[in-house]
């Protein structure tokens, strides 16, 4: 009994000693890692040596010691260490490949090549051997050799698809985009279910112009050999990347013929091309989808999409016509014809009552009447009807916000406040919509001249730095605080001018801002008033007057902090409205030269390159 107790006690003592030794080693290992992370490699090396001396079979200790030898360029010591390890694990081919790498780092290229070659010859056609060697070569940035190793493995093993992913990556890294795309297409040919993966990998290539050209060339070559659905989809995607929308539509038709999907393929293409704002082609695609026996569940959305295209095309047609007319024409003297879109929306609302499609169709009619035809009463009636459509729940905050904007345009500020307040209480409103409603409530108080109330409503918005309206709230708060004491009447006049603009009384707004500048040129907001005046003159298509306003700010307000913004606006006016590239570039160039720290510098530089025709 005494002997048994002695044995148990001895075992417990030995176990405690072993555990203590393990804890000591782990603490020492963590300390060495800390030194390594801090760049104190010599101190880390001594600790790793000590640990390895205690337990040479421990792989983490061996790997850390080898890593320090390499870090300190003691390659021969690393080789000796690795060879000692190989005596314990003679079949570790990854370590054998690494020993060859150490020879290369030591400047012995012939020994390295021989080591890699010997390893591959003993591989018995095991793909892992080729990967181990190629990985070592790639880590040494010997990309051509890594590529050659994979190609050798493909030939020796006899699998034409082998290493396609690895080769595609290496070719891409070496900027050999054509061969990279060829390898990715091998993956696609091997397994069509890899389409999404292949497209995601090609995305990084086609971001470069030369990569997009290479991808297009290779895919077209492949299509001449075989036409598969995934390959055609890839080609269509590349055409869209090149903005060749008509050609992409032709490919979509081809895919539809091969699939015979009853128009679903064309419908999906129409949805995508609509998001690209190619409304003419999208309209054709929606029509073709509907004419191809599109399944009933997709027909309402296709018809709605077609109506949206007509709406957008009507708006664009009006813009083009208006830009060709006299600059004296006011904003509301030309109105587009939206009858076709309105008729289609009306039919959808009648055929699918109390549905999401009906709610969206009515909403679009309301937006046309409000934004395009300025039929405020008609728009208000339509939006009220949207609120009665039961599935319109998620749309309620948007509709209420639009009704509030219309009420402002009608001068019904109290009614507008009620609508914005409803949004804040709506269970359908998200945080962004509630924040916007709060800002709109503050704006209403600003328009009414209740500046203290406006500041109180703005305060929580200025404290929430993540909100989209934070910057606008800060600007409005600053405008009020800077003028409320000394320039109260000017601030009220400015608020009234802004209200006129919201009511689309642009000519009156311009006159009001002009009066502010003429009467109170010393007021801090005078330069803001000029910028607002120019903005609304542009909307009235009085481009020369806007240019005069911008130059007034530059000439008469030498201390203005808005000069960089003014030059940017001048460049924008020349670029977008007067089609004068040279003067646009001159204005943008002033920002680069005189205001190098301006927030507009990057965009100005980008626009100069765009106007010159440089690759962006």
N, C-alpha and C positions, 0 to 999 in steps of 0.2 A: 504493500500500500504506500509506504514511504517512497519506494523507488518510482512508482507511478506518478506520485505528486512531484517528485524531482524532475521527471521527464516533461511533465506538463509545464512546470515553471520555466524550465530551460527553453522549451518551445516558444513560450510567450515572450521571453527575453529576446530570443533571436528574431522573432517576428517584429518586435518593437524596434530592434536595431535596423532591420531591413527597411521598415517603413520610414524610420527617421532618415536613413540614407536616401531613400527615394524623394522625400520632402526636401532634403537639402539639395539634391540634384535639380529638382524642379525650380527651386528658388534661384539657384545659380544660373539655370538656363534662362529664366525670365530676366535676370539681371543682364546676362549677355545679350539678349534680344534688345533690351533697352539701350545698351551701348551701341548696338548695330543701328538701331533706328535713329540715334543721335549722330551717327556718322563717326563714332569713335571705334573704328574697325580694329585697331591694334589691341585695345582693351578687350573688345569682344572676342578677338582671336585667342587670347590667352585663356579666357574662361572656357571657350569651346574646346580648346586643346585639353584642358583639365577634365572636362566632362567626357570627352572622347577617350581619354586615358583610363577613366574609370569603367567605361562600358563601350568598347569598340564595336559591339554588335547593334547598338542603338542607332537606327537610321536617322532620326532627327538630329542627333549629335553629329553624325557623319556628314549629313547634308549641310548643316550650318557651318561646320569647319571648312568644308570644301568651298562653300559660298564665300567665306572670308578670304581664303587663299586667292580665289579669283578676283575678289574686290581689291585685294592688295597686290594683284598681278604676280603672285607667287605660283605661277602655273606648274612648275615642276613639282612643288610640294603637293599641289592638288592632284597631279597625275599619280604620284607615289601613293597618296591616300586612296585614290580611286582604285588603283591596281590591287591594293591590300584588300579593299572591299570586294573586288571581283573574285578573290580567292575564296571568299565566303559564299558569294552568289555568282558562280561562273556563267550562269545562263541569263544574266540580267542584260538584255540587249540594249535597253535604254541607257544604262551606265556605260556600256561599250561605245555607244554612239557619242556619249558625252566626253569620254576619254579622248576620242578623235578630235572633238571640238577644242579640248584643252591643248592638244598638240598644235592645232591651228592658231590658237591664241598665243601660244609660246613661240610662234614664228616658224614652226616646222610643218609647212603645208603638205609636203610629200608624205610625211608620216600620217597626217590627218586624212589625206585622200586614200592612202592605203588602208587605214583603219576602217573608214566608211565602206570601202570597196569589199574588204574581207567580210565585214558584217553582212553586207547584202548578198554576197556569194554563199554565205551559210544560212541564208534566210529560209531556204526550202519553200520559197514562194509565199511566205507569210507577209501579208500586207502591213502588219504592225512594225516589222523591221524597216520597211521603206518609210513609214511615217516617222519613226524614231529618228532616222538619219536626216530626212527632209526637215523635220522640226529643228534639229540642231543647226542645220545649214541656214534655215530661215532666221533663227535667232542671231546668227552671225551676219545677217543681212546679205547672205549669199543666195539671193533669190533665184538667179539663173541656175545655180547648182541644185537648189531645192526642186525647181521645176523639172530639171533633167532627171533627178532621182525618181520623182513621181512618174514621169513618162517611161523611164526604164522599168519601173515596177509594173506599170500597165501592160507593157509589151511582154515582160517575162512571165507575168501571171496569166496573161491572155484575156483580160477583161477590159473591153474598150470603154466601159463606164466607170472603171475604178478610179478613185481619187479626183473625180470631177469637181467636187466641192472645194477640195484643197487647192487644186490647180486654178480654179476660177478666182479664188481669193488671192493667190500669189500673182497671177497675171494682172489682176486689178491693182494690187499694190505696186507692181512694176509699171503701171499705166499702159499695159498692153490690153486695151479694152476689147479689141476684136476677139482675141483668144479667150479672154475672160468670159465674154458673152457666149462664145461657142461651148465652153465647159458648162455654163449654167443651162444652156439649151440641152446639153446631154442629160443633165439631171431631169429636165422636163420630159425628154423623150423616154427616159427610163421609167419615170413615174409621173403621170399627168397630175396626180394629186398634190405634187409639190409646186404647183403653179404660184400659189400665194407666196411661198418662201422664195422662189426664184425671182418673182417680181420685186419683193422687198429688197433682195440683194442687188438687183439691177437698178433700183432707185438711186443708190449712191453713185452709180456710174453715170446715169443719164442726167444727173445734176450738172455735169460738165458738158459743154457743147460738143467737144470731141468725143466724149463718151456716148452721147446721144446719137451722133453720126455713126459711130462704130456699131452701136446696138442696132440701129436701123439697117445698116448694110448687112450685118450677119443674119438678122431675122428675115430680111428679104431673100437672101441666098437660101436659107433653110426652107422658106415657103416655095421656092422654085422646085425643091426636091419633094416636099410633102406638105399637104395642107391639113392640119389638125385643128380642132376647135381651140385648144389652149394656145397654139402658135398664132392663130388668127386673133385671139384676144390680146396676146402680147403685142402683135403688130398694131392693133387698134389703139392700145394704150400708148405706144410710142408715137403714133400719129397725133394723138391728142396732146402729148408732150411737145410735139413740134407745132402745135396749133393748126394742124391740117384737118380741120373739122369735117369738111366735105368728104375727104378721103376716108376718114374714120367712119362716117355714116355709110359709105359704100361697103366697108368691111363688115359693119353691123348687119347690113342687108345680106351679105354673103353668109354670115354665121346663122342668120335666121333661116335661110334656105337650107342649110345643112342640118340644122336642129329641128326645123319645122315646129317652132315653139308657140305657134298661134299668136305671134306678135309680142310675146313677153320679152324677147331679146331686144327688139326695137324699142319697146316701152322703157326698159331699163337704160338703154342708150339715151333716150330722150330725157329721162330724169337727170342723167349725169350731164348731158350737154346743156341742159337748162341751167344747172349750177355753174357752168362755165360762162353763162350769160350769152350763149350763142342762140338767140331766140328764134332766128329764121330757120336754122337747121332743126332746132328742137321742135318747132311747130310742124315741120314736114314729118319728123319722126313720130310725133304723137298721132298725126293723121294716118300715117302708114300702119302704126300699131293698131289703131281702131279699125282700120280697113282689113286687118288680118285676123279677124275673129278673136280678138283679144278676150280672154276670160272675163266673165261678168264682174268678178271682184276687183279687177284692175281698171275697168272702164271709167268709173267716176273720177279717179285720180288722173287718168290720161286726158279726159275731157277738161278737167280743171287745169291741168298743165298746158293744154293747148290754148285755153282762154288766157292764162297768165302770159303766154308768149304774145298773143295778140295785144294784150295790154301794154307789155313792154315795148313792142314794136311801134305801137301808136305813140307812146311817149317819146321814143327815139326819133320818129318821123317828125314830130312836132318840134323837137329840139333842133333838128337839122334845118327845117324850114325857117324857124325863128332866127337862126344864126345867119341866114342868107338875107333876112329882111333888114330894114333900116334900124339903126341903133336907137331911134327915137320911139320905137314901139314899146309900150309898157308891158308889164308881165302878163296881164290878163287880156290883152287885145288879140292874142292868138291862142286858140284852144284846140287840142288834138281831138280827133274823132275816135271815141272809144265805144261806139255803138255796138260793134261786133263783139267785143269782150263782155260788155254789159249784158248783151242778149244771151250769150253762152252761160254766164254766171247765173242769170235769172232762171234759165232752163234747169240748171243743176239744182238750184234751191227748190224749185217746184217738184222735180222728179225724186229728190232725196230729202224730203222734209225731216226736220228734227235729227239731222245727222251732222257729223263733223264736216263733211263736204259742203253741206248747205251753209253751215256757219262760216266756213272759210270763203265760200262764194259771195255771201252777203257782205262779209267784211271787205272783200276786194271791191265790190260795187261802191261801198261806202268810201273807201280810200280814193277811188277814181273821182267820185263827186267832190270829195274834200280837197285832195291835193291837185287834181288836174283841172277840174271844172269849177272849183271854188263855189260849189252849190252847198253852202253850209247847212241850210235847212234840210235839203234832201239827204245829205250825208248823215245828219243827226237822226232822221227817221230810220234810215237803214241800220245804223249802229244800235238803235233801240230795239230793232227787230232781231238783231244778232243775239242780244241778251236773253231773248225769249226762246232761243233754240237750245233744247236741253243739253246736248253734248258740248255746248260751247263753254262749259265750265272752265277749262284751262285757258280759254281765250278771254275770259272776263277782265282780268287786269289790263290787258292790251287794249281792249275795247273801251274800258272806262278811261284809260289814259288818253286815248284818241278823242273821246267825247269831251274830256276836260280841255284838251288843246283847242277843239272847235269852239267851246264855250268862251275861251280866251279870245279867239278870233272874232267872236260875236260881241265881245265886250261884257259878257256875263261872268264876271270874275268870281262872284260868290258861288254861282252854280259850278264853276270849274273847281273851286276849293272842295265842294261837297264830293265831287267825283274822285278827286285825288285822295280825299280822306277815306272813301270807300275802299280804295285799293289797299290801303294800309291795314284794313280790317278783313280783307278778303282771304279766305282759306286757300284760294288758288294762287295768291301772289307769292312769288319767291322773294328772297332778300334783295335782289337787284331791283325788282319792280317796286318793292316798298321804299327802297332808297330813292329811286327816281321820283316816286310820288311825293316824298318828303321835299325833294329839291323843287319840284313843281309848285308845291304849296308855298315855299319860300319865294319863288319867283312871283306868284300872284300877289303876295304881300308887298314885294318890291314894286310891282306895277301900280299898286294902289297907293304907294308912298308911305306905307307902314314899315319903315326901315328897322325899327327895333324888333318888331315881330318877325321880320325876315331874318335878322341876325340870329334870333333865338331858334328859329327853325333850321338855320344853317349850322349851328354850333355842333350838334351830334354828327353831322356829315363831315365836318372838317376834322373831327377826332378819329374818324374811321378811315384810315389810310388805304384800306383795301377796296373801298367803294369806287366804282367808275366815276361817280359824280363828285368825288372829293376835290379834284382840281378846279372844276367849275364852281363848286361851293366856296373854295378858298378865294377865287378871283372875285366872286360877287361880294363876299364878306369884306375883302380888302377895299373894293370899290366903295362900299357903303361907309366903312370906317374912315376912309381917307377924305370923304367929302361931306359927311353928315353934319359936322359942326360949322365949317366955314363956307361950304358951297351947297347948302341944303336945296336952294331953288334950282341950281344947276343939276343936282342929282335927281330931283323930281322931273325936270325937263328931259333928262337922259332916260329915265325909266319910262316916261310917256313915249319917247321916240322908239324905244324897244318894243313897247306894246303895239304901236302902229305897225312895226315890221311884222310882229306876230299876226296881226290882222291883215297882212299882205297889202297894206297901204304903203307901198314902198316909196312912192314919190313924196308922200307926206313925211315919212320917216327921214328920208334924205334931207328934206327942207328943215326938219327939226334939228337934226345933227349939225347941219350947216349953220343954223342960228346959234347953236351952242358954241361952235368954234369961233364964229365972228364976234359974239358978245362976251364970251369968257375964255379968251385964248390962254389966260394964265392958270386956268383950272387944271389940276393934274389929269383929269379925264379928257382933256381936249384932244390929245393924240389918239386916244381910244375912240373918240367920236369920229375922227377922220377915218380911221380904219373901218368903223362900222358904216360910215357914209359910202366909202368906196365899195364895200362888200355889197351893199344894196344897189348901188349904181350898176354893178356887174350883173346883178339879178335882173335889173331893168334893161340890160344889154346896152347901157350907156358907157361903153368901154373907154372912150377918150376922156369922159368926165372922171371916171374912176382913176385913170392914169394921172390926171391933173390933181386929184385929191391926194394920191400917194406922194407926188412931188411936192405938194404943199406941206405935208408933214416933214419931208426931208429938208426943205428949204426954210420953213418958218419955225421949226421946233428942233433946234440944233442939240438940245440936251435930252431929247426923247430917248427912252430906253427901248423904243419899239422900232428902231431903224433897221435892225437886221430882219425883223419880221416884215417890214415894209418892202425891203428889197426882194425878199422871197415872194411876196404877193405880186410885186411888179413882174418878176420872172414868170410867175404862174399865169398872170394876165396875158403876157406875150405868148407864152407857150400854149395855153389851152384855149384862148379866145381869139387872139389876133394872128395866130399861126406865124409868128415872127421868131424863128429859132435864134437868130443872131442876137437880137436884143434880150431874149430870154436868158441866153447863156451869159451875156454881159452882166445882167442883174444878179444871177446866181454867183458869178465870179466875184462880184463885190463882197458877198458874204464871206467867201473863202479868204479874201485878202484883208478885209477890214475887221471882220468879226470872227476870228479863228476859233473862239470858244462858244460860239452861238449854238443853240440847240438845233438850228436849221442847217448846220454845216454838212452833216452826212447826207441829208436829203438833197441839198443843193449840189453836192459833188455827184451824187447818183444821177440827178437830172441832167447835169452837164454831159456826163458820159452817155446818157440815153440820147440826148439831142445830137451829139457828135456821131452817134451810131456805134459807139464802143460796145464790146461785150460786157454785160453787167455780171 
